């Protein structure tokens, strides 16, 4: 029986973003779980939801894209014994009590922080339409960009601002891998490597792609995940 992969999408995205990757993993014999996260949850709400899934599939590989790096780190704190490996896909890999917003503000080359627009009385935010393609989908086809653009949803600001509560005793004992994205304009390579310098990962893989390899290079991404 193959591995179980639990795939957690990044900010503004949903389970739809994995639609090219899932069949490739399943063809390799894996089981795939790709949940949508509640639209106005907190970081702890989301982590508790995913921790329940992890505990039902002990030995799973938990993959987090972008903002979901904070989610999977918190899940590892709650259920460290149930996870085989954490995989950070161009993701926020944060030390204790740091938030996605903290790291995003440090990432001078990112197009995300300067182009966030508050909506719904400041409870959520979106990204300015004119930078979407360059920020997230620079190597994607026009068709894939349009597929993604119409499915993006507002992101809860309180999730981005929430400090990640993790310890070395729980989160710190779960093996972690990192998949870098060289052409990323959302979480730049410099930011990815800065985070890894604080919390090293092994193995580390590198894709010559944008922030969305599940759309631009699903085959290469799938091969990496299967190898993990």
Secondary structure, DSSP 8 states (H G I E B T S, - for coil): ---EEEEE--TT--GGGGHHHHHHHHHTT-EEE-----TT--HHHHHHHHHHHHHHSTTEEEEEETTHHHHHHHHHHH-GGGEEEEEEES-----TT--HHHHHHH-TT-SSGGGEEEETTTTEEEE-GGGHHHHH-TTS-HHHHHHHHTT---EEHHHHH------TTTGGGS-EEEEEETT-SSS-HHHHHHHHHHS--SSEEEESS-S-HHHHSHHHHHHHHHH-
